[in-house]
Amino acid sequence: MMTPWTMVFVAGRLLLAALFILAGVAKIIDRQPFLDHMAQQRVPGVLLPLVILVELGGGLLAASGFEAQWAALALAGFCVLCAVVFHRDWSNKAERTLCLKDLAIAGGLLVLAASVGGRGV
């Protein structure tokens, strides 16, 4: 039987995972806007399949709870990398907010990773 806190933990894990699953699917459905954005930041488009793998694979692992600790660590690193590469212009309020959101999501993923292998405390 799941305790209320376990249910809260699972709901949080699913909400975090959904962000990455949906992002990965969006990149599969229509790659071009993402390739254009990557090109603007001088990120090689050849990395898009790896991005999709990290987002979709990591999201599915985190959602399932299988190897969620490692998935959460990988996704946290991915978020930090995205913050540094894509949201550097802190003079732009929107970019600053997006950077901080990426870092906050990374923080949540680190908490997930630290919580007994992603299974909750």
N, C-alpha and C positions, 0 to 999 in steps of 0.2 A: 504494500500500500504506500502510495506516495504521500509524503507530508506536504503541507501547504508551501513550505519553503522549497521543497524539491520541485513542486509545480511552478513556482516563481522562477526558479533557476532554469528549468527546461524552457519556459516561455521566453526568458531572456536570451537563451542560447538560440532558439528558433528565430527570434527577431533579428539578432545579429547575423545569423546565417542567411536569412532571406535577402538582406541587402546585397550580399555577394552573389547569391544564386541568380537573382533577377538581373544584376549587372552583367554577369557572364552570359546569360541568355540574350540580353539586349545586344551584346557585342556579336553574338552569333547571327542574330536576325538581321542586323544592319551594321556592318563593320565600318563603313566609310566615315561617319562622323567621328568615330574613335580614332581611325587612322589619321584623319585631318588634324585632330587635336594633338595626337602624338607628334605629328610632323611639325606643328607649330612650336612644340617644346623640344624639337630635335631629338626625339626618341624614335629609334628605328621601328618602322611598321612591322618588321619581321618578328618583333616581340609580342605582337597582339595574341597569337595562339598561346603563348606562355601566360599572358595576363588572363585569358579566358580559362585556362587550366587552373590557375591559382584561385581565381574567383569562384568558378563553378565547382571545382574539386574540393577546395577548402570549405566552401559553403556547405556542400553536401555532407562532408565529413563532420563538420561542426554540428549540423542539424541532426545527423544520425546519432551523434555521441561517440561514434567509432573513431578512435585516434583524434578526438576533438582537441586534446591538449596541443598536439603538434599542428593541427590545422589552425587553431587559434594563434599560435606563435607565428606561423607562416603568414596568416592574414594580417596580423599586427605589423609585422615587418613590411608587408606590402603597403599598408596604410601609411606608415612613416615614409616609405620611399615615395609614394604618390604625393604626400604633403610637401616633401622637399623638392621634387622634380616639377610638379604641376602648379603649385601654389606659392611661389616665391615672392610675388609682388605684394608686399604687405602695405604699400601705400594705397592699394585698391581694397576697399572694405569687404567686397564680396570674396576676393581671393584670400584675404586674411581669415574670414569666417570659414571658408572651405578648408583652409589649412588646419585651423583649430578643430573643426569637425573631424577631419581625418585623424588627427592626433587623439581626440577624445575617443573615437571608435577603437583606435589602437589600444588605448588604455583599458577599455571594456574587454577587448580580446585578451589582453594580458591577465586581467582578473579571471576570465574564463579559463585560461591556460593554467593558472595557479591553483584553481579550485579542484584539487584532487583529480588531476588528469581529465578535467572537463566534465566530471560527473556530479559536481556539487559538493558542498561540505557536509 
